[in-house]
Amino acid sequence: MRVGLVIAAALIATGANAADGQWFESRFGEQRSYFQDWLAVCDDSGAGQCRLVQEAASDAPDSSFYRVAILLLEADRRWVMEISSRYMSADQLNDVSFTIDGDVIDSPEGSWKVGSNEVANIADTITVTDPELMGTLMTGMRDGASMQIDYLPPGNGSGVVGVSLRGVTAGTEAILANYAAR
Protein backbone atom coordinates (compact mmCIF):
# COMPACT_ATOMS: atom_id res chain seq x y z
CA MET A 1 0.00 0.00 0.00
CA ARG A 2 2.78 2.41 0.92
CA VAL A 3 4.56 1.73 -2.40
CA GLY A 4 1.33 2.50 -4.27
CA LEU A 5 1.03 5.85 -2.49
CA VAL A 6 4.63 6.71 -3.34
CA ILE A 7 4.03 5.85 -7.02
CA ALA A 8 0.81 7.89 -7.09
CA ALA A 9 2.58 10.87 -5.51
CA ALA A 10 5.39 10.59 -8.07
CA LEU A 11 2.89 10.52 -10.95
CA ILE A 12 1.10 13.58 -9.63
CA ALA A 13 4.40 15.40 -9.11
CA THR A 14 5.40 14.79 -12.73
CA GLY A 15 2.02 15.85 -14.05
CA ALA A 16 0.66 12.47 -15.06
CA ASN A 17 -3.09 12.50 -14.55
CA ALA A 18 -2.98 16.09 -13.29
CA ALA A 19 -6.40 17.57 -12.67
CA ASP A 20 -7.62 20.51 -14.73
CA GLY A 21 -6.23 23.75 -13.35
CA GLN A 22 -3.56 22.07 -11.22
CA TRP A 23 -0.09 23.42 -12.05
CA PHE A 24 2.84 21.03 -12.05
CA GLU A 25 6.53 21.17 -12.94
CA SER A 26 7.36 19.28 -16.14
CA ARG A 27 10.62 17.49 -16.77
CA PHE A 28 11.44 20.33 -19.21
CA GLY A 29 11.49 22.95 -16.43
CA GLU A 30 8.08 24.37 -17.36
CA GLN A 31 5.02 24.95 -15.21
CA ARG A 32 2.07 23.23 -16.89
CA SER A 33 -1.63 22.88 -16.26
CA TYR A 34 -4.42 21.20 -18.21
CA PHE A 35 -7.63 23.06 -18.98
CA GLN A 36 -9.98 20.58 -20.64
CA ASP A 37 -8.71 20.32 -24.26
CA TRP A 38 -5.82 22.77 -23.78
CA LEU A 39 -2.49 22.78 -21.97
CA ALA A 40 -1.09 25.95 -20.39
CA VAL A 41 2.71 26.10 -20.41
CA CYS A 42 4.91 28.71 -18.73
CA ASP A 43 8.65 28.53 -19.39
CA ASP A 44 11.34 28.88 -16.70
CA SER A 45 9.36 27.16 -13.94
CA GLY A 46 6.49 29.58 -14.42
CA ALA A 47 8.56 32.79 -14.63
CA GLY A 48 8.88 32.91 -18.44
CA GLN A 49 6.75 33.14 -21.56
CA CYS A 50 3.31 31.50 -21.20
CA ARG A 51 1.13 29.93 -23.87
CA LEU A 52 -2.01 27.85 -24.18
CA VAL A 53 -1.58 24.94 -26.59
CA GLN A 54 -3.80 22.43 -28.32
CA GLU A 55 -2.51 19.91 -30.79
CA ALA A 56 -3.71 16.75 -32.47
CA ALA A 57 -1.78 14.06 -34.24
CA SER A 58 -2.48 10.60 -35.48
CA ASP A 59 -0.13 7.84 -36.51
CA ALA A 60 -1.93 7.22 -39.81
CA PRO A 61 0.24 8.24 -42.79
CA ASP A 62 -2.48 10.48 -44.25
CA SER A 63 -3.51 11.97 -40.92
CA SER A 64 -3.62 15.62 -40.17
CA PHE A 65 -1.42 17.17 -37.55
CA TYR A 66 -2.07 20.59 -36.17
CA ARG A 67 -0.93 22.79 -33.33
CA VAL A 68 -2.62 25.96 -32.21
CA ALA A 69 -0.90 28.04 -29.53
CA ILE A 70 -2.18 31.23 -27.97
CA LEU A 71 0.72 33.21 -26.50
CA LEU A 72 0.59 36.16 -24.13
CA LEU A 73 3.71 38.12 -24.98
CA GLU A 74 5.75 39.16 -21.94
CA ALA A 75 6.91 42.51 -23.30
CA ASP A 76 3.57 44.15 -24.05
CA ARG A 77 0.99 41.69 -22.67
CA ARG A 78 -0.74 41.16 -26.01
CA TRP A 79 -2.03 37.89 -27.40
CA VAL A 80 -0.78 36.28 -30.63
CA MET A 81 -1.77 32.91 -32.10
CA GLU A 82 0.51 30.42 -33.82
CA ILE A 83 -1.11 27.90 -36.18
CA SER A 84 0.76 24.91 -37.58
CA SER A 85 -0.59 22.20 -39.85
CA ARG A 86 1.26 19.33 -41.47
CA TYR A 87 -0.04 20.16 -44.96
CA MET A 88 0.01 23.96 -44.76
CA SER A 89 2.50 25.53 -47.14
CA ALA A 90 2.74 28.68 -45.05
CA ASP A 91 4.94 30.58 -47.48
CA GLN A 92 2.34 30.10 -50.24
CA LEU A 93 -0.80 31.05 -48.28
CA ASN A 94 -2.95 33.87 -49.58
CA ASP A 95 -6.06 33.48 -47.42
CA VAL A 96 -6.76 32.51 -43.82
CA SER A 97 -10.15 32.70 -42.14
CA PHE A 98 -11.65 31.55 -38.85
CA THR A 99 -15.14 30.28 -38.07
CA ILE A 100 -16.17 30.26 -34.42
CA ASP A 101 -19.51 28.56 -33.77
CA GLY A 102 -20.69 29.43 -37.29
CA ASP A 103 -19.47 33.06 -37.31
CA VAL A 104 -16.87 33.65 -40.05
CA ILE A 105 -13.98 35.96 -39.21
CA ASP A 106 -11.80 36.94 -42.15
CA SER A 107 -8.19 37.90 -41.61
CA PRO A 108 -7.25 41.11 -43.39
CA GLU A 109 -4.05 41.31 -45.39
CA GLY A 110 -1.08 41.80 -43.09
CA SER A 111 -2.82 40.40 -39.99
CA TRP A 112 -0.63 37.29 -39.93
CA LYS A 113 2.93 36.39 -40.84
CA VAL A 114 4.74 33.24 -41.91
CA GLY A 115 6.62 31.43 -39.15
CA SER A 116 6.27 31.39 -35.40
CA ASN A 117 6.16 34.46 -33.23
CA GLU A 118 9.95 34.45 -32.85
CA VAL A 119 11.29 32.49 -35.85
CA ALA A 120 10.35 33.24 -39.47
CA ASN A 121 11.42 29.92 -40.99
CA ILE A 122 9.31 27.50 -38.93
CA ALA A 123 7.77 25.10 -41.44
CA ASP A 124 4.01 24.98 -41.98
CA THR A 125 3.35 27.71 -39.41
CA ILE A 126 1.76 31.15 -39.40
CA THR A 127 1.29 33.64 -36.55
CA VAL A 128 -1.69 35.95 -36.19
CA THR A 129 -0.19 39.22 -34.96
CA ASP A 130 -2.85 41.89 -35.61
CA PRO A 131 -4.17 43.17 -32.26
CA GLU A 132 -7.67 43.92 -33.58
CA LEU A 133 -8.05 40.47 -35.16
CA MET A 134 -6.63 38.82 -32.02
CA GLY A 135 -9.13 40.74 -29.88
CA THR A 136 -11.99 39.45 -32.03
CA LEU A 137 -10.60 35.90 -31.98
CA MET A 138 -9.96 35.91 -28.23
CA THR A 139 -13.51 37.07 -27.51
CA GLY A 140 -14.92 34.40 -29.81
CA MET A 141 -12.66 31.64 -28.48
CA ARG A 142 -13.42 32.45 -24.84
CA ASP A 143 -17.18 32.41 -25.55
CA GLY A 144 -17.25 29.65 -28.19
CA ALA A 145 -17.31 25.87 -28.34
CA SER A 146 -15.35 25.21 -31.55
CA MET A 147 -13.26 26.99 -34.15
CA GLN A 148 -12.43 26.08 -37.71
CA ILE A 149 -9.37 27.56 -39.42
CA ASP A 150 -9.47 27.57 -43.22
CA TYR A 151 -6.43 28.36 -45.33
CA LEU A 152 -5.72 28.59 -49.06
CA PRO A 153 -4.11 27.08 -50.95
CA PRO A 154 -4.72 23.87 -49.01
CA GLY A 155 -1.37 22.23 -49.85
CA ASN A 156 -1.64 18.44 -49.81
CA GLY A 157 -4.41 18.41 -47.20
CA SER A 158 -7.90 19.77 -46.80
CA GLY A 159 -6.94 23.31 -45.83
CA VAL A 160 -9.08 23.03 -42.69
CA VAL A 161 -8.13 22.73 -39.02
CA GLY A 162 -10.88 22.06 -36.47
CA VAL A 163 -10.19 23.15 -32.89
CA SER A 164 -12.14 22.56 -29.69
CA LEU A 165 -12.36 25.67 -27.53
CA ARG A 166 -13.15 23.81 -24.30
CA GLY A 167 -10.75 25.21 -21.72
CA VAL A 168 -9.69 28.43 -23.48
CA THR A 169 -11.37 30.72 -20.94
CA ALA A 170 -9.94 28.99 -17.86
CA GLY A 171 -6.52 28.59 -19.50
CA THR A 172 -6.18 32.22 -20.57
CA GLU A 173 -7.37 33.38 -17.13
CA ALA A 174 -4.71 31.20 -15.50
CA ILE A 175 -2.03 32.69 -17.74
CA LEU A 176 -3.21 36.23 -16.97
CA ALA A 177 -3.11 35.39 -13.24
CA ASN A 178 0.43 34.03 -13.62
CA TYR A 179 1.60 37.29 -15.23
CA ALA A 180 -0.23 39.44 -12.67
CA ALA A 181 1.45 37.58 -9.79
CA ARG A 182 4.96 38.37 -11.02
C-alpha positions in Angstrom: 0.0 0.0 0.0 2.8 2.4 0.9 4.6 1.7 -2.4 1.3 2.5 -4.3 1.0 5.9 -2.5 4.6 6.7 -3.3 4.0 5.9 -7.0 0.8 7.9 -7.1 2.6 10.9 -5.5 5.4 10.6 -8.1 2.9 10.5 -11.0 1.1 13.6 -9.6 4.4 15.4 -9.1 5.4 14.8 -12.7 2.0 15.9 -14.1 0.7 12.5 -15.1 -3.1 12.5 -14.6 -3.0 16.1 -13.3 -6.4 17.6 -12.7 -7.6 20.5 -14.7 -6.2 23.8 -13.4 -3.6 22.1 -11.2 -0.1 23.4 -12.1 2.8 21.0 -12.0 6.5 21.2 -12.9 7.4 19.3 -16.1 10.6 17.5 -16.8 11.4 20.3 -19.2 11.5 22.9 -16.4 8.1 24.4 -17.4 5.0 24.9 -15.2 2.1 23.2 -16.9 -1.6 22.9 -16.3 -4.4 21.2 -18.2 -7.6 23.1 -19.0 -10.0 20.6 -20.6 -8.7 20.3 -24.3 -5.8 22.8 -23.8 -2.5 22.8 -22.0 -1.1 26.0 -20.4 2.7 26.1 -20.4 4.9 28.7 -18.7 8.6 28.5 -19.4 11.3 28.9 -16.7 9.4 27.2 -13.9 6.5 29.6 -14.4 8.6 32.8 -14.6 8.9 32.9 -18.4 6.7 33.1 -21.6 3.3 31.5 -21.2 1.1 29.9 -23.9 -2.0 27.9 -24.2 -1.6 24.9 -26.6 -3.8 22.4 -28.3 -2.5 19.9 -30.8 -3.7 16.8 -32.5 -1.8 14.1 -34.2 -2.5 10.6 -35.5 -0.1 7.8 -36.5 -1.9 7.2 -39.8 0.2 8.2 -42.8 -2.5 10.5 -44.3 -3.5 12.0 -40.9 -3.6 15.6 -40.2 -1.4 17.2 -37.6 -2.1 20.6 -36.2 -0.9 22.8 -33.3 -2.6 26.0 -32.2 -0.9 28.0 -29.5 -2.2 31.2 -28.0 0.7 33.2 -26.5 0.6 36.2 -24.1 3.7 38.1 -25.0 5.7 39.2 -21.9 6.9 42.5 -23.3 3.6 44.2 -24.1 1.0 41.7 -22.7 -0.7 41.2 -26.0 -2.0 37.9 -27.4 -0.8 36.3 -30.6 -1.8 32.9 -32.1 0.5 30.4 -33.8 -1.1 27.9 -36.2 0.8 24.9 -37.6 -0.6 22.2 -39.8 1.3 19.3 -41.5 0.0 20.2 -45.0 0.0 24.0 -44.8 2.5 25.5 -47.1 2.7 28.7 -45.1 4.9 30.6 -47.5 2.3 30.1 -50.2 -0.8 31.1 -48.3 -2.9 33.9 -49.6 -6.1 33.5 -47.4 -6.8 32.5 -43.8 -10.2 32.7 -42.1 -11.7 31.5 -38.9 -15.1 30.3 -38.1 -16.2 30.3 -34.4 -19.5 28.6 -33.8 -20.7 29.4 -37.3 -19.5 33.1 -37.3 -16.9 33.7 -40.1 -14.0 36.0 -39.2 -11.8 36.9 -42.2 -8.2 37.9 -41.6 -7.3 41.1 -43.4 -4.1 41.3 -45.4 -1.1 41.8 -43.1 -2.8 40.4 -40.0 -0.6 37.3 -39.9 2.9 36.4 -40.8 4.7 33.2 -41.9 6.6 31.4 -39.2 6.3 31.4 -35.4 6.2 34.5 -33.2 10.0 34.5 -32.9 11.3 32.5 -35.9 10.3 33.2 -39.5 11.4 29.9 -41.0 9.3 27.5 -38.9 7.8 25.1 -41.4 4.0 25.0 -42.0 3.4 27.7 -39.4 1.8 31.1 -39.4 1.3 33.6 -36.5 -1.7 36.0 -36.2 -0.2 39.2 -35.0 -2.8 41.9 -35.6 -4.2 43.2 -32.3 -7.7 43.9 -33.6 -8.0 40.5 -35.2 -6.6 38.8 -32.0 -9.1 40.7 -29.9 -12.0 39.5 -32.0 -10.6 35.9 -32.0 -10.0 35.9 -28.2 -13.5 37.1 -27.5 -14.9 34.4 -29.8 -12.7 31.6 -28.5 -13.4 32.5 -24.8 -17.2 32.4 -25.5 -17.3 29.6 -28.2 -17.3 25.9 -28.3 -15.4 25.2 -31.6 -13.3 27.0 -34.1 -12.4 26.1 -37.7 -9.4 27.6 -39.4 -9.5 27.6 -43.2 -6.4 28.4 -45.3 -5.7 28.6 -49.1 -4.1 27.1 -50.9 -4.7 23.9 -49.0 -1.4 22.2 -49.8 -1.6 18.4 -49.8 -4.4 18.4 -47.2 -7.9 19.8 -46.8 -6.9 23.3 -45.8 -9.1 23.0 -42.7 -8.1 22.7 -39.0 -10.9 22.1 -36.5 -10.2 23.2 -32.9 -12.1 22.6 -29.7 -12.4 25.7 -27.5 -13.2 23.8 -24.3 -10.7 25.2 -21.7 -9.7 28.4 -23.5 -11.4 30.7 -20.9 -9.9 29.0 -17.9 -6.5 28.6 -19.5 -6.2 32.2 -20.6 -7.4 33.4 -17.1 -4.7 31.2 -15.5 -2.0 32.7 -17.7 -3.2 36.2 -17.0 -3.1 35.4 -13.2 0.4 34.0 -13.6 1.6 37.3 -15.2 -0.2 39.4 -12.7 1.4 37.6 -9.8 5.0 38.4 -11.0 
